[in-house]
């Protein structure tokens, strides 16, 4: 099994291929499903469309893909790029090309979906933006581990301002990314996860 790992900008062909080398990349990678909040992201992108170095990259597909594309076109949001799902073996390269990764949950969906994309970003040392209702376990993870920033649904202005702040603060950005990687290594490594599954199976007499 190939593990996710950080790829430096100098060694990352993904940045070169999609003309992202000189950009500050804010990425949403994964399923664009019914339960994800894209309105907050789109409004932040619209607020930042005058910042030529900032680009929002949407990788993947799903129920809301057409909505996303139509909104970007209708509202003339010029700083968004859409790419298809990437090959599994290329995931370290695509995720590592992000300066910040986004995980979002719609209002009212906090206890119903568990976005696994959070762990992909953290595994490659990418800080995360979490957009969700206040009562959400991913909010707790981000705030307890200091691996990014949480925003409530519709806090687009605050989101846009934080992205601008992080673009100019590489030291804080690296610290947040390192914190996320450390959290993953301590709490979600392979041996630890296998051990937890074994305990669960024993509890329910699977073995």
N, C-alpha and C positions, 0 to 999 in steps of 0.2 A: 504494500500500500504506500503510495507517495504522500508524504506529509506536506502540509502547507508551510511555506517558509518565506521570509522576507527576501525580496530581490531588490538590490540597489538600483537607483535611477540610471546609473552608468551602464548596468548590465541588463536593463529591462527593454527588450525589443518591442514590447507592447506600446510603450510610450512613443517610440519612433514610428511604428506602423500607423498609429492613429493621430499623429501630429500633436502629441500631448506633452512633449518634452519640456517646453517652456511655459506650461500652464500650471495653475493651481487647480488640482482635480478634486472635485466633490462628487463622490460616486454612490449610486444606488445599484447594487448588483444582486440579481435574484428574481424571484417571482413577483410580478406586478399584479398582485391579487386583490380581491374585493376588500379584504380587511386592512389594507395598507393606506396610510394617509399620504396622498400626493399633492393635495391642494396647498398644504403648508410649504412643501418643497418648491412647487412651481411659483408660488408668490415670492419666496426668497430669491429664486433664480431671476424672476422679473425685476426685483429690486436691485439686483447686482448685474444686470445685463450691460451696464455702462462700464463695468470693470473688465477690460479686455483680457486680462490674464486668468480670470476665473472661468472655469467651464464645469458644467454639470453633465456627468456621463451616466446614462441609464443603460445598464447591461441586463438583458433578459427579455422576458415576454410575460404575458398573462392577461387576465380579464381587463385590466385597466390600460393596457398598452395603447389601444386606439384612442382612448380618452386623453392620455398623456400627449401623444403626437398631435392630436387635433387642437388641444389647448395651446401647445407651443406654437403651432402654426397660426391659430386665430389671434393669439395675444402678441404675436411677433416677438417671442422670447428667443433671442438669437444666440444664447450661450449654452444650449443643450444639444447633446449628441446621443443618438440611439444606436446601440450595438446589439447583436443577437447574443444568446447564451454562448459562452466560450467552452472549448474542450476542457475536460477535467484536468488533463495534464498541463494546461495553460493557466490554471486558476491562480497559482502563486504569482504569475506575471501580471495578470489583469488586476487582481486585488492590490498588489504592491504598487501599482501605478497610481493609486488613490492617495491624496494627501489627507483626506477625511472620508470616512464611509458613513452612509446613512442607513438607519434602521427605523422604520415607521409603522405605527399601529393607529388605526382610526379610533376616534372617540367612541367609547362603548364596547370596544373589542379587546380591552386590556387583558381580560382573563380567558379569552377564547383562542388566541393564536400565540405561538411561541416562535418568533423568527430566528431560525438557526443562522442566518447570514451574519448575525452579530459575532459569532465565534470565528468565522472566516476572517473578518477584518482584524480581530484581536490577535489571531494566530500569526498574521504577517505584520504585526506592530503598527497597524493603522488606527489612529484615534477615531472614535465614533460619535456621530450625532444621533441621539435617540429622540424621536418624536412620538409621544404616546400620552395616554391618560395618566394622571398622577399615580393612580394605583396600578403599577405595572412592575413586574419583577425585573425587566430590563432597565428601568429607571434606577432601581436599587443597585443593580450591578455597576452601572456607570458611575453613580455617585459614591458608592462604597470603595470602588477600586481606583477612582480618578483616572479613567481611561477615555474620557470624552466629556460631552455635555448633554444634559437632558433639556428638552423643550416641550412645553405643553402644545397640544394641537392648536393650530392657528397663530402661534407665536412667530410669525414669519419675519417681522422686523428684528426681533431679538436674534433669531437664527442668522439672518443676513449680516447683522453687526458682528456676531461671533465669528462667522466665516472670515470676514474682513480682518478681524483682530488676529485670528490664527494665521492668516496668510503672511502677516508681518511679524510673527513670533515663532520662528522655527525651533527655538529652544523648548518652549512649552509644548509644541506639537510633538517633538521627539519624546519628551517626558511622558505625555499621555499615551503615546504608542507603546513605549517600553512598559508602562504600567499594565496595559492590556495584555501584552505578551506574557508578562510575569504571572498574571492572573490565570491565563490559559494553561501555562505549564504547571501551575500548582493545583489547579482544580479540574482540568479537563484533559489531562494526558491519558494515553491509551491504557496504561496499567491501572490507573485510578478508576477509569470508566468501567473496565472489565471487572474490577473488584466490586464496584457498586451493583453491576448487573448480577454478579454471583450472589451477593447478599439478598438482592430482590428475589431471585429465583428460589433461594433457600427459604425465604419468608413464606413464599406461596407453594412450597414443597414441589417445585418443578424438578429438582434433582432427586 
